[in-house]
Amino acid sequence: MKADKGPQIIFGNIKEAYHVVDRAQMSMLRDPFSAKPYVEFYATKRVGGDIVNTDALKYMILEKVDAA
């Protein structure tokens, strides 16, 4: 599958093909210096995903057709 051929459409069974990984851990950072007299908190959480079954997806490459 090459991206230089044109726009692509991917369709199929997304639930079967893609897996989301949601980490339970969350990080908190306390910043008492930025917004005096208030304290700011920054929270981050890791989330990821990947294609686990490429057979559940179909790819269609769209090509431009010149009307002559």
C-alpha positions, 0 to 999 in steps of 0.5 A: 500500500503506497501513499503516493498513488492517491487518497485511500479509504479503509473499511472493514470490521474495525473492532476485529482489526484494531486493539486499543490499549488503555493504561490504568496508570495516570501521572500528576505533576504539581506546578506551584510556580506558574499561576501565583497565587494558584497551584496548577496540576498537569495530568497525563495518561498513556493510551495506545493502539495498533492494527492486530488483524489486517485481514479484517480491513480492506483498502481502496485507493482512489485514482483521479480520472480525467474527463476527456 
